[in-house]
Amino acid sequence: MLGSFISVVLAGFGVGALARWAVPGPDPMPAWLTIFIGLTGSLVGGGVTIAVTGFESRGDVFAVLLVSIAVAAGLVIGYRRFVQKRPITGPGAQKLPTRGFGIERLRQRLRRLGVDPETLAPASPDPTEESLRKLRELRAEGLLTDEEYEAKKAQLEQG
C-alpha cells in the first residue's frame, strides 16, 4: 500500500517535472504543486489516450506518457498565465515571477543570499548605506561617540 502511494507520488513528480521543463522560462513552485500538476496531467491525458487508443502495446504506453506530459505542460502554462499573470513567451516569460505559490518565500531567500530577485544577479550594496551601517556598528560598540557619529553621518549624506 505504502509502496503504491510512493510510486504514484514519484510518477506525478516525474510527469510534472517534465512538463515544467517543456515550458521555457523559470517556473518555481513547491514540490506538492509539481506533483499535483503531474498527477492531474496523467489522469486526464492518460485517461483520454487509453479511452481512444486502448492499452495493448508498448506504443500505447508511450502515447499515454506523451499525452500526460502534454496535458501537464498545458496546466503549467495555465498556472503561469492565470495565477502568476506572466506571458508564456518573450522576455517577460524569462523573468522570475512575482506571484504564485511560494514565490514570496523564494524571493526572501534570494535576498538573504545576496541575490537580486529581479535580475538574479548578485545584489550590489549601496556604498552609502553600507558606510552608514558600519558607522552604526562602531557607535554601538562604543568606538564612536554620538557627536562623532552624527558628524560622519552628515558628511556621508552630503556626498
GUSE-442925 format. One line per field, with one value per atom (N, C-alpha, C, CB): atom name; x, y, z. Coordinates in pm, 1 decimal. Atoms other than C-alpha are relative to their C-alpha. Glycine has a CB too. Example, Ala and Ser with C-alpha at 12.3 -4.5 7.8 and 13.67 -1.06 7.14 Angstrom:
atom <- [N CA C CB N CA C CB]
east <- [89.0 1230.0 90.0 -99.2 -82.0 1367.0 -77.0 41.4]
north <- [-119.0 -450.0 120.0 2.7 -119.0 -106.0 109.0 46.2]
up <- [0.0 780.0 0.0 124.6 -6.0 714.0 73.0 -141.5]
***
This chain:
atom <- [N CA C CB N CA C CB N CA C CB N CA C CB N CA C CB N CA C CB N CA C CB N CA C CB N CA C CB N CA C CB N CA C CB N CA C CB N CA C CB N CA C CB N CA C CB N CA C CB N CA C CB N CA C CB N CA C CB N CA C CB N CA C CB N CA C CB N CA C CB N CA C CB N CA C CB N CA C CB N CA C CB N CA C CB N CA C CB N CA C CB N CA C CB N CA C CB N CA C CB N CA C CB N CA C CB N CA C CB N CA C CB N CA C CB N CA C CB N CA C CB N CA C CB N CA C CB N CA C CB N CA C CB N CA C CB N CA C CB N CA C CB N CA C CB N CA C CB N CA C CB N CA C CB N CA C CB N CA C CB N CA C CB N CA C CB N CA C CB N CA C CB N CA C CB N CA C CB N CA C CB N CA C CB N CA C CB N CA C CB N CA C CB N CA C CB N CA C CB N CA C CB N CA C CB N CA C CB N CA C CB N CA C CB N CA C CB N CA C CB N CA C CB N CA C CB N CA C CB N CA C CB N CA C CB N CA C CB N CA C CB N CA C CB N CA C CB N CA C CB N CA C CB N CA C CB N CA C CB N CA C CB N CA C CB N CA C CB N CA C CB N CA C CB N CA C CB N CA C CB N CA C CB N CA C CB N CA C CB N CA C CB N CA C CB N CA C CB N CA C CB N CA C CB N CA C CB N CA C CB N CA C CB N CA C CB N CA C CB N CA C CB N CA C CB N CA C CB N CA C CB N CA C CB N CA C CB N CA C CB N CA C CB N CA C CB N CA C CB N CA C CB N CA C CB N CA C CB N CA C CB N CA C CB N CA C CB N CA C CB N CA C CB N CA C CB N CA C CB N CA C CB N CA C CB N CA C CB N CA C CB N CA C CB N CA C CB N CA C CB N CA C CB N CA C CB N CA C CB N CA C CB N CA C CB N CA C CB N CA C CB N CA C CB N CA C CB N CA C CB N CA C CB N CA C CB N CA C CB N CA C CB N CA C CB N CA C CB N CA C CB N CA C CB N CA C CB N CA C CB N CA C CB N CA C CB N CA C CB N CA C CB N CA C CB N CA C CB]
east <- [82.5 0.0 86.3 -93.5 -88.0 271.9 86.5 87.8 -80.1 483.2 -76.9 46.8 83.3 194.7 -15.9 -137.6 15.5 142.0 127.4 -34.3 -127.3 510.9 22.6 116.8 -15.3 514.1 -85.2 -36.8 89.7 215.9 53.8 -143.2 -54.6 370.2 124.2 34.5 -120.0 703.7 -34.0 94.1 42.8 529.3 -58.3 -103.6 55.8 332.4 108.2 -98.3 -110.3 650.9 79.2 92.1 -74.5 826.9 -71.9 24.6 77.4 548.2 -6.6 -143.4 5.1 514.1 132.7 -40.2 -132.6 889.6 27.0 109.2 -17.8 898.2 -87.1 -33.4 88.2 603.4 59.3 -141.0 -63.2 780.9 120.7 42.2 -117.2 1093.2 -40.6 81.7 45.8 890.8 -43.2 -115.2 44.7 768.9 120.0 -123.5 -119.1 1053.7 -20.8 41.8 5.0 1134.6 -10.7 -116.6 4.7 1153.6 -143.1 78.0 129.5 851.8 21.7 -85.6 -19.7 947.4 -134.5 83.3 122.8 676.1 34.3 -111.2 -27.0 655.4 -11.9 -95.8 3.0 705.2 -143.2 87.5 136.9 342.0 -76.5 -72.7 69.5 224.5 49.4 19.4 -54.4 457.1 -65.0 155.3 63.5 315.2 -146.3 11.2 141.2 -43.0 -17.7 -59.7 8.8 12.7 31.5 96.6 -35.3 181.6 -109.0 127.4 107.9 -94.5 -123.6 -36.3 115.8 -368.2 22.4 -29.1 -32.0 -194.1 -5.9 137.1 2.3 -154.2 -142.2 81.6 138.3 -516.5 -78.7 -70.0 78.1 -665.6 59.4 -4.1 -63.4 -413.6 2.1 141.4 -3.2 -371.7 -137.3 63.3 137.1 -744.1 -55.0 -90.9 49.6 -829.2 72.9 18.0 -76.8 -547.6 -40.5 150.0 42.0 -647.6 -140.6 4.9 135.9 -1012.1 0.2 -86.9 -3.2 -916.7 77.0 62.8 -86.1 -634.0 -0.5 138.7 -12.2 -662.7 136.2 -19.4 -124.1 -368.9 54.1 -22.8 -38.4 -237.2 145.3 -86.4 -137.6 114.3 90.6 7.0 -96.0 428.6 -23.1 143.6 30.0 335.2 -111.0 -38.5 109.1 18.5 51.4 -111.3 -58.6 220.2 75.0 95.2 -73.8 444.6 -96.1 90.3 99.9 140.0 -63.8 -109.6 57.7 -11.6 97.5 -33.2 -100.2 313.3 12.2 135.5 -12.8 346.0 -120.9 18.8 120.5 -13.7 -11.2 -125.9 1.1 15.0 91.2 43.5 -94.1 319.3 -54.6 139.0 55.9 147.3 -113.4 -51.7 108.7 -161.7 57.8 -102.0 -63.3 57.9 70.1 101.2 -63.1 253.9 -106.7 79.6 110.9 -79.8 -43.0 -118.9 32.5 -152.5 105.8 -13.0 -106.9 187.9 -19.6 140.0 25.8 107.7 -118.2 -27.5 115.8 -231.7 35.8 -112.5 -45.2 -69.5 80.5 85.3 -82.0 183.7 -85.9 106.2 80.2 -76.9 -102.9 -70.5 113.2 -364.8 31.2 -111.8 -34.5 -202.2 117.4 34.6 -116.8 138.0 -15.9 121.7 26.4 -1.4 125.0 -45.2 -119.5 307.4 -25.4 121.5 14.3 340.0 63.1 64.5 -51.5 415.0 130.1 -104.4 -120.0 677.7 51.2 -29.1 -57.1 903.4 84.6 -109.2 -90.0 1128.8 -68.3 56.7 70.9 860.1 -9.6 -137.4 8.0 848.1 130.0 -32.6 -129.9 1218.1 28.6 109.1 -21.6 1182.4 -59.3 -60.4 52.0 1127.4 -137.0 97.7 134.5 756.0 -8.0 -99.4 24.1 622.6 -121.1 -19.4 119.9 305.6 4.0 -128.3 11.2 220.6 33.0 91.9 -24.7 260.3 150.0 -58.0 -138.9 588.0 93.7 52.1 -88.5 720.1 58.8 -76.3 -51.3 749.1 107.1 -115.4 -99.5 934.9 130.8 -54.3 -118.1 1173.8 72.7 -39.3 -61.2 1233.2 71.5 -107.1 -65.1 1310.1 129.2 -95.7 -119.0 1553.9 111.2 -33.9 -99.4 1728.9 61.2 -62.6 -52.8 1758.4 97.1 -115.0 -89.1 1911.1 133.7 -66.4 -122.7 2164.8 77.6 -32.4 -68.3 2254.6 -21.9 145.6 32.4 2087.3 -121.8 -26.8 112.6 1860.6 -105.7 44.9 101.4 1529.6 -47.4 -118.0 45.1 1457.4 94.8 -12.1 -98.5 1781.2 69.5 103.2 -67.4 1902.8 152.1 -42.6 -142.7 2243.5 33.3 40.2 -35.8 2438.2 -37.5 150.9 42.7 2293.4 122.2 -102.0 -111.0 2532.8 -45.9 48.1 42.0 2514.4 24.7 73.4 -15.3 2466.9 117.1 -132.4 -117.5 2804.9 -33.4 104.9 36.2 2643.2 -69.2 -91.4 71.2 2409.8 95.7 -113.0 -99.4 2700.0 85.6 89.7 -80.0 2905.4 -80.7 50.3 85.1 2612.1 -16.3 -137.8 12.0 2572.0 126.0 -25.2 -126.1 2940.2 11.6 119.6 -1.5 2908.6 -89.1 -45.2 91.7 2609.3 63.2 -133.2 -67.7 2811.0 108.8 60.5 -106.5 3104.9 -56.6 83.6 63.5 2872.6 -52.7 -114.9 54.4 2705.5 110.7 -78.6 -112.6 3046.8 68.4 101.1 -59.0 3135.0 127.3 27.1 -121.4 3416.2 -21.8 49.4 35.2 3233.1 -96.8 -62.0 97.3 3059.4 -119.0 63.9 117.6 2712.9 32.8 -114.6 -35.8 2865.5 82.3 78.4 -81.9 3125.9 -87.3 114.2 90.1 2857.1 -82.8 -92.9 83.8 2629.4 80.1 -67.7 -85.1 2918.8 34.7 128.9 -34.1 3029.1 -123.5 61.9 124.2 2667.0 -36.6 -114.5 30.0 2610.0 96.9 6.5 -100.9 2933.8 -31.8 140.6 35.6 2824.4 -123.6 -23.7 124.3 2476.4 16.5 -105.6 -22.9 2616.0 68.6 84.6 -60.6 2815.8 128.8 14.8]
north <- [-119.7 0.0 125.2 0.3 -115.6 246.7 10.2 -7.8 2.7 139.6 54.1 -140.9 -51.5 210.1 150.9 -67.3 -144.2 553.1 74.0 30.2 -63.8 640.0 -3.8 -69.3 10.4 515.4 102.9 -140.4 -97.6 733.4 141.9 -10.9 -134.0 1040.8 23.8 16.6 -15.9 982.6 12.6 -117.9 -11.8 930.5 138.2 -108.8 -134.6 1253.3 105.3 29.2 -95.1 1436.7 -4.6 -29.0 13.3 1298.5 64.8 -146.1 -59.5 1395.8 152.0 -60.7 -144.6 1738.1 67.9 26.5 -56.8 1797.9 7.7 -83.7 -3.4 1705.6 108.4 -137.3 -104.7 1937.5 138.0 -10.8 -128.7 2224.6 23.3 4.7 -10.9 2153.9 32.2 -130.4 -21.1 2160.2 144.2 -93.7 -139.3 2517.6 89.5 34.0 -82.1 2770.9 106.9 65.5 -103.1 3011.9 -61.3 94.0 53.4 2976.2 -15.1 90.0 25.2 2825.0 -56.7 -96.1 52.5 2797.6 -26.3 97.9 37.0 2615.6 -108.1 -48.6 104.1 2391.6 -140.2 14.2 138.5 2017.8 -53.2 -90.4 51.0 1949.6 46.7 44.8 -49.2 2166.1 -71.5 151.6 77.7 1987.6 -138.5 -12.6 132.4 1653.9 8.9 -57.2 -16.6 1781.9 18.2 119.7 -22.3 1907.2 -128.9 112.9 125.8 1579.6 -105.0 -53.7 97.9 1363.8 37.8 -12.5 -44.1 1574.8 -23.4 148.3 25.7 1559.8 -147.0 53.9 144.6 1183.9 -54.6 -71.8 48.9 1125.3 42.5 50.1 -50.5 1345.9 -50.8 155.1 40.5 1280.7 -150.2 53.0 145.8 912.9 -59.5 -59.1 50.6 856.4 18.6 68.8 -26.8 1019.5 -87.8 149.8 80.6 838.2 -146.9 14.1 140.0 498.9 -19.7 -44.5 10.8 565.7 -0.2 115.1 -10.6 650.0 -115.9 132.9 97.6 406.2 -137.8 50.7 127.3 131.1 -6.4 -119.8 12.9 -4.9 -140.5 29.1 136.7 -311.0 -16.6 -51.4 14.8 -235.0 103.2 13.7 -96.2 -51.3 138.3 -45.5 -128.7 223.9 72.5 -19.4 -61.2 282.8 57.6 -103.0 -50.1 321.1 129.7 -105.7 -120.0 574.8 115.0 -27.8 -103.6 764.1 54.1 -56.8 -43.3 773.5 94.6 -123.0 -83.6 917.5 135.7 -70.7 -126.9 1180.2 90.8 -27.0 -81.4 1297.2 46.9 -79.5 -41.4 1302.7 120.3 -116.4 -112.2 1530.4 123.1 -38.1 -113.6 1747.8 67.7 -46.7 -58.5 1795.4 70.3 -109.3 -64.5 1868.8 129.5 -96.3 -123.2 2123.5 107.0 -26.8 -95.1 2284.8 57.0 -67.2 -48.7 2308.5 98.1 -118.3 -93.0 2471.8 133.3 -59.9 -122.0 2722.3 75.7 -33.5 -64.1 2790.9 61.4 -100.4 -53.4 2835.7 128.5 -105.3 -118.5 3078.6 117.3 -31.9 -107.9 3276.6 55.8 -50.1 -46.3 3293.2 20.0 -96.8 -17.6 3258.8 97.0 -136.3 -86.7 3418.0 128.2 -74.4 -117.0 3666.3 36.6 121.6 -20.7 3622.0 -47.9 -72.7 49.0 3581.8 -138.7 98.9 133.9 3241.9 8.1 -84.0 -17.8 3368.0 142.6 -32.1 -133.7 3668.9 24.1 102.9 -29.8 3846.0 -11.6 139.2 9.6 3855.6 -142.1 57.2 140.4 3476.1 -47.3 -86.8 40.3 3458.5 59.6 39.7 -62.8 3671.3 -84.6 140.1 69.1 3533.1 57.8 12.9 -51.5 3558.0 77.4 -114.1 -75.6 3796.5 -53.3 148.2 56.6 3597.1 -151.4 56.6 145.4 3234.7 -62.6 -56.1 73.9 2967.7 -5.1 -142.7 8.1 3002.0 103.4 -132.4 -95.1 3292.7 101.3 73.3 -99.7 3546.2 -61.7 57.4 70.0 3291.7 -17.7 -138.3 14.8 3224.5 133.0 -53.7 -132.5 3598.7 41.1 105.0 -32.5 3644.1 -80.1 -27.9 84.0 3353.3 52.6 -145.4 -56.2 3505.9 127.4 28.5 -123.1 3842.4 -32.4 87.9 39.2 3672.1 -51.5 -106.9 51.1 3506.7 107.6 -113.8 -109.7 3845.5 1.6 -6.7 3.4 3789.5 88.7 -146.6 -84.8 4046.3 -86.3 117.7 87.0 3862.9 45.7 -9.0 -48.9 4082.3 -43.3 152.8 30.6 4017.3 -133.5 109.7 123.5 3702.4 15.1 -116.1 -29.0 3871.4 34.3 116.4 -39.5 3932.1 145.6 -21.1 -135.3 4235.4 83.1 -1.2 -89.4 4528.0 94.0 80.4 -85.2 4704.4 147.3 -39.5 -144.3 5080.1 41.9 76.5 -34.3 5219.9 92.2 65.8 -90.8 5497.6 -77.3 113.4 79.2 5254.5 -92.9 -81.4 87.7 5017.1 78.9 -66.0 -83.7 5301.2 39.8 125.6 -34.8 5407.7 -118.8 48.0 120.2 5050.7 -20.1 -123.4 13.8 5038.5 105.8 10.3 -104.6 5371.5 -37.0 133.5 42.0 5238.0 -108.2 -51.0 106.2 4930.2 58.1 -103.4 -61.4 5144.6 75.6 94.6 -71.9 5360.6 -99.3 90.3 99.8 5050.7 -65.8 -107.0 59.3 4912.3 100.6 -56.2 -102.5 5242.5 59.8 -56.4 -53.9 5326.7 140.7 -93.1 -135.2 5642.4 60.2 -1.6 -70.2 5899.8 39.0 126.8 -43.4 6023.4 119.5 35.1 -118.3 6352.4 -38.8 99.8 45.3 6178.4 -72.9 -92.9 73.4 5950.8 96.9 -93.2 -96.1 6243.1 79.2 94.8 -75.4 6435.3 -84.7 46.1 90.1 6136.6 -30.8 -132.2 28.2 6060.3 117.0 -29.1 -119.3 6419.3 12.5 126.7 -5.9 6404.7 -101.2 -26.7 101.4 6081.9 39.8 -134.3 -34.9 6212.2 117.0 32.0 -113.9 6528.9 -44.3 106.9 41.8 6337.0 -60.8 111.3]
up <- [0.0 0.0 0.0 120.3 -7.5 100.7 -124.9 124.9 122.3 -195.4 -118.7 -29.4 109.0 -431.9 10.1 1.1 -20.8 -279.9 -40.9 147.6 34.1 -311.3 -150.9 73.4 145.4 -673.2 -73.0 -47.1 63.7 -763.7 18.4 58.7 -26.7 -598.3 -85.9 151.0 82.2 -775.4 -148.4 21.5 139.7 -1109.4 -26.4 -34.7 14.8 -1058.4 -1.3 111.3 -3.5 -968.1 -130.7 119.4 125.7 -1277.2 -117.0 -30.7 109.6 -1516.8 17.6 -5.4 -25.5 -1351.1 -28.9 144.0 26.3 -1368.6 -150.1 69.1 145.6 -1738.1 -64.2 -61.0 52.7 -1801.6 26.9 62.8 -32.4 -1622.7 -89.5 148.7 86.0 -1827.3 -144.7 4.8 137.7 -2151.7 -26.4 -30.7 16.1 -2088.8 30.6 94.9 -22.4 -2134.7 106.7 -129.1 -103.0 -1854.8 137.8 -24.1 -136.2 -1477.3 49.2 94.9 -62.3 -1304.3 138.3 -85.3 -135.1 -939.7 65.9 85.4 -70.8 -749.4 100.4 -98.9 -99.4 -446.0 -60.0 118.1 48.6 -490.7 -4.1 89.1 -1.6 -394.5 -123.3 127.5 119.1 -687.0 -125.4 -14.6 112.1 -929.6 -2.6 11.1 -8.6 -807.6 -41.9 143.8 34.8 -835.8 -150.2 74.9 144.9 -1191.9 -75.3 -44.1 65.4 -1287.6 11.6 58.0 -17.9 -1140.2 -80.5 148.2 77.3 -1298.5 -148.8 26.5 140.8 -1636.1 -33.0 -33.7 23.3 -1600.4 -1.6 106.6 -4.1 -1504.6 -122.9 125.5 114.0 -1775.6 -130.9 0.4 126.7 -2054.3 -18.5 -7.0 10.0 -1976.1 -19.1 122.5 13.5 -1935.4 -140.2 99.4 136.1 -2268.3 -101.0 -36.7 95.3 -2450.7 6.5 27.2 -13.2 -2311.6 -56.1 147.8 52.9 -2399.3 -152.9 52.5 146.2 -2759.4 -63.1 -42.1 66.5 -2837.9 63.3 -2.5 -70.3 -2581.8 67.4 -97.0 -76.2 -2386.2 -21.4 152.4 31.4 -2562.9 -40.9 -107.7 46.4 -2686.1 66.6 -153.0 -54.6 -2590.5 -58.4 -27.8 62.7 -2834.7 73.4 -145.9 -76.0 -2634.1 131.8 26.9 -124.8 -2313.9 -27.6 63.4 37.1 -2488.0 -30.7 -121.2 31.6 -2620.7 128.1 -94.2 -127.4 -2270.3 71.6 90.1 -65.3 -2131.0 -68.9 0.9 73.2 -2405.3 20.4 -148.7 -17.9 -2375.1 144.6 -40.3 -140.6 -1994.9 21.4 91.0 -12.7 -2018.0 -71.7 -57.3 74.3 -2280.8 78.3 -137.5 -80.0 -2061.6 122.7 43.3 -115.7 -1758.8 -42.2 67.1 49.1 -1967.2 -23.2 -131.3 14.9 -2055.1 134.1 -68.0 -135.0 -1682.6 50.8 97.8 -38.1 -1623.5 -72.1 -33.2 76.6 -1899.3 60.3 -148.8 -63.6 -1740.3 133.9 18.5 -129.3 -1398.6 -20.6 75.8 27.4 -1543.0 -46.1 -106.0 59.4 -1735.2 97.5 -125.0 -80.3 -1486.1 148.2 -13.0 -141.3 -1141.9 13.8 65.2 -8.1 -1197.4 -80.7 -47.1 85.7 -1455.0 -81.5 86.2 81.6 -1675.5 -141.1 60.2 137.6 -2051.2 -15.7 -99.2 26.7 -2198.4 -79.5 -76.2 81.8 -2444.4 14.8 -148.9 -2.3 -2481.4 123.5 -7.5 -112.0 -2232.4 136.4 -15.8 -127.0 -1960.9 51.3 -13.7 -39.2 -1960.6 64.7 -121.2 -53.5 -1868.0 137.1 -95.5 -129.4 -1553.8 112.0 2.0 -117.3 -1206.0 33.6 121.1 -26.8 -1122.0 131.0 2.7 -123.3 -859.0 74.7 -31.2 -61.5 -785.2 -11.8 -65.9 6.8 -718.8 134.1 -108.3 -123.2 -455.0 29.5 -10.0 -44.1 -264.1 -59.0 -31.1 68.2 -472.5 98.5 -111.5 -95.2 -189.1 89.9 86.1 -82.7 21.5 -77.7 45.8 85.1 -269.3 -13.7 -138.7 14.3 -318.6 129.2 -37.4 -127.6 53.1 16.8 118.1 -9.7 41.4 -90.8 -36.3 90.5 -261.3 57.4 -136.3 -60.7 -83.9 113.0 52.9 -109.6 221.9 -52.1 86.8 59.9 -7.5 -75.2 -93.4 68.3 -155.9 -149.4 27.4 142.5 -493.0 -23.4 -49.2 35.7 -655.7 -68.4 -92.1 59.7 -728.4 -138.2 91.9 131.2 -1032.9 -111.1 1.1 104.1 -1222.9 22.0 -6.8 -41.3 -1041.1 -3.2 -90.3 -8.6 -1023.2 144.5 -96.1 -136.9 -704.5 25.6 24.9 -34.1 -531.3 35.8 117.0 -32.7 -517.5 110.8 -125.9 -110.7 -183.3 -31.5 128.3 13.7 -178.7 88.4 39.1 -80.8 -66.1 117.5 -87.4 -108.5 139.0 112.2 -52.0 -100.9 316.3 73.2 -65.1 -62.4 379.1 99.6 -107.7 -90.6 533.2 122.4 -72.7 -114.0 749.8 94.7 -48.8 -82.0 870.9 84.6 -88.7 -73.9 967.3 109.4 -95.8 -101.9 1149.1 118.6 -60.1 -107.7 1346.0 85.9 -58.6 -74.6 1441.2 89.9 -96.5 -80.3 1558.4 119.5 -86.2 -110.5 1767.8 103.5 -52.0 -92.6 1917.0 82.0 -77.1 -71.9 2012.6 92.4 -98.7 -85.9 2182.4 -54.4 133.8 60.0 1941.8 -56.7 -109.7 45.1 1821.6 99.8 -143.6 -84.6 2034.7 -87.0 68.4 75.3 1936.5 -88.5 95.2 77.8 1817.7 -123.4 87.2 112.3 1602.7 -103.5 49.9 89.4 1460.1 -83.9 80.9 72.3 1368.3 -101.0 97.0 91.9 1210.3 -123.0 71.6 112.5 997.2 -84.6 52.9 71.7 905.9 -90.3 98.9 79.9 789.0 -117.5 87.7 105.6 590.6 -111.0 58.3 99.5 416.2 -79.9 68.0 66.7 337.4 -95.4 101.8 88.6 177.3 -129.3 71.0 125.6 -73.4 22.2 -93.3]
***
